[in-house]
Amino acid sequence: MLRLLATIRKEWQLLLRDKTGLTLLFVMPVVLITVMALIQDAPFKDYQDVKFDILTVDNDHGRLGKYIREGLASGGQFNIIDTLEGQAVTEKQARELVNSGRYKISIIVPTGSTAAIVSNANRIVNEITQRMGMSVSLPVKKEADSLNVVIYFDPAAKKAFKGAIHQALDNFLTQVETDMLLDRIRQQLRNKDVQAQPADTLPIRLQAVGLKEHATGNSKQLDVVSNSVQHNVPAWSIFAMFFIVIPIAGNMIREREDGSLLRMKLIPGSYLLILAGKMLFFVGICLLQFYLMMLVGIYAMPLLDLPKLVMGHDQAAALLVASAIGLAATAYGILIGTLFKTPNQALNFGAISIVILSAVGGIWIPLEVMPANMQVIGRLSPLSWGLDAINDIYLRNGDIGLVWKNVLRLVLTGGVMLAVAGFVEKRRMN
Amino acid sequence: MASIAVKELCKTYKGAAEATLKGLTFTFPEGKIGGLLGPNGAGKTTTISILCGLVRADSGEVMIHGLPQDAGHREDIKKIIGIVPQQIALYPQLSAVENLTYFGNLYGLKGKALFNRIMHYLEVFGLEKAAYKEIHKYSGGMKRRANIIAAILHEPDLLILDEPTAGVDVQSRSMILQFLRRYNEQGASILYTSHLLEEAQSLCDEVVIMDEGKMILQGKPEQMINELPECRNLEDVFLHYTGHALRD
């Protein structure tokens, strides 16, 4: 026990005097998560909080144009702009403004589009009533119109954004066409039933099955919305925790170079206890880093007009995950410190390997948006296991039952790395 | 009883073209100061590493104070030996007190007893004023002295020193040699390696000259000098047996 405690105290004394190491472990991650959360705030907000200006040119002046404008405005995500400097926007103007990137989107409702919808509804009602033996003849245009609502997108607009707008407009068109059709049917039924009062309405409810969002987790609270802070704070904290490889590897190589390791091995008692003390200390530092970053996410991010970090419900599971990440990171540092002979080799390899593991492991961008092959590789990265487990707790309100597999993976990987380091060190002795 | 008994020791490192030790045999009596001398590449450091249990010999026997250097006795042997490596095996960022407290703790020493012992040795080695100064701020001689204290905190029966006076000034060397004599007078055995043969001649009761992994000569320095009329000192004897050819 004395060996263990003495080693922890010694590592603490060494770290306190290592200003560069302290900066790397505590200041750099705070700067990193803040900068990354700020930079990625806008892209995360793209489809959530950001309001887009939509130029609308209503050449129809009928029900369709009104419906589209009202429908888009009601979602709260779009500002409908139909006049510029007091003048109605023209189609030419709209196309040029969108092409120049000043507006992301423009919608042109063509002349006669509502009339075309009405005519189509009348044609359907005529068909139905004739087949039912009724002699009804609503006015229809001789030839079916082929009109299109035209959309102009900023050439730089993302595919997902375009898809969402297409879908929304398609829904509005369907809705208007359905409304018109139901309106005509309702009218004909009223005409047939002479007893009915003119004000009498026929209740036709189309949506027998609706949509309602439910929580996926055990909690009744809806899952937390993934935003810049929810992604970047845990992701870059894990990245920073793995950067502990640099001080550990440097420390181990210095111990080997200056002979302190030799002295430790010449002292009776198990070297494993000294190593355990070193590991305990650095896992503790990893935990300190992790929770310091979480505090930044909770208290400092809102001061920068960013969302507040939400930490889920099962804090014991989060502590377990953070400890497992710390263990894997520390073991990796010990392995690097054992394998390499000079601090330069170890520091370069350590830093670059962590950047690669983090890039493929979904720290920079989520794994889901990577190509399928990269996703397979990414899921082998310990950083992705850590991030997955933290997301399970923070975003999905998960508990230990949801994260134990990733915790086990991290612990086993740490164990394997320590075993390899032990084997290499033993071979070196001979 | 012999303090150190080495018999037919052989060692070839993996990938090495030639054996480092080729049947090395020597004995040092208990309670004496022994010198292990040889040119570069003679196998001194490998021999010391095997004596300490850091490196395993391919064959041969090593006995330390009557205990065989094997897996079953390695821990017992570590308790009775103290090693002063050639490197300054201390944490440069920590002070002498912090370094010595840590290594003392590893030896199982603690509390006031450890602190008093540290302060005593710092005084003996003239480092009491620099007790709380970080090691990297020490001069070469001060580092060497602190390096010795770290090896004697547990007061070992056998002290092994690998070039303890390399690169130090005359004053520091003199004080280190004085201390070694005093420590030996208290009953401890000392094995010492050095390239400074004048120093070895004045300090050692008995020396082993080794070259190319084998023992060339063993005896008392004066006796060795007297046996060769053309030699005036130990350096002449050394050159007589190991030659003038440069070593890598």
Interface residues (C-beta under 8 A of the other chain):
Chain A: L2 R3 L5 A6 T7 R9 K10 Q13 L14 R17 D18 E255 E257 D258 G259 S260 L262 R263 M264 K265 L266 I267 P268 G269 I274 M429 N430
Chain B: K14 C52 G53 L54 V55 R56 E75 D76 K78 K79 I81 I83 P85 Q86 Q87 I88 A89 L90 Y91 P92 Q93 L94 E98 T101 Y102 F103 N105 L106 Y107 G108 K110 E134 A150 A151
